[in-house]
Amino acid sequence: MEENERYKVSRSTMGLAPALHPQFQTIIYDVKGIYLTHKPIRMLLNEACLNGGAGYSGRLESARWLLKHYKKTPLLICPLQRIYAFPTLSPKSHDCMWIFPRHLENFDDETLTVTFRNGATLVVNCSPHVFHKQKGRAADLAIKLCKPYEIKSIEYLSLRRPLKK
């Protein structure tokens, strides 16, 4: 892991996890590597949302209104780039992780381990039921916000194609 204070959430972001470290706040899982930053997860998400046209609070309010779901709400970070993420716990919790479903390859229900398409792994802090429910909510949000001709391109969130076991 290397330090990266200039990191910006993008299409290559796979996950964000709290760093249990006295110096760093967040572990960033990216297609290109794993990084540490002093920035808290919420700050990284807010910056990314602002780059996409609205702040974290506005994106969250929109998702809650569309989904009629008010706890552990998934987040549309950038509609133009179709960057979505879902929390494993309440975002108010310091232990909350954010998973970007575009990069999911597998989820092991027994070990609670996410395997990303690039082979990187992350042990999540939620039950298999919560993980799959959150993945489904992210898919619902993606579908509600996409035009009909874009829905076919959301294969990474498909509810019909379960993750490999």
C-alpha angles and dihedrals in degrees: 000000000000133000117257117175094170096057117138123195108248143153088290094059110110102176147343122217133176113259112229089210131116093229105036132054105194141033110210119205109202133168087247097049148301117290140184125218138179089225118100118239093250091056092051091049094046092050090050092048091050090051086054093053107271139048129259093261093052093047091048093048090051093049091048092050093048097044099034085223118124107180127069088357117188117240131230099210100178121005095193093056093033094234111169133168138178131208124236093210136009107309086230089066116093088221095058116128124197120218123199104212096203089079100044116125103162144354121203108211092198100050096027088231124153116207115200124210091258091056097255115136135209128186107221128212101228137078121266088249092056092044094053092042091052092047088052092050090052088052090050091052092048092050094047092052099044128086113244093256091054097055094085090060093062094081092135091066098041114142091201094061108062119204115268115268 
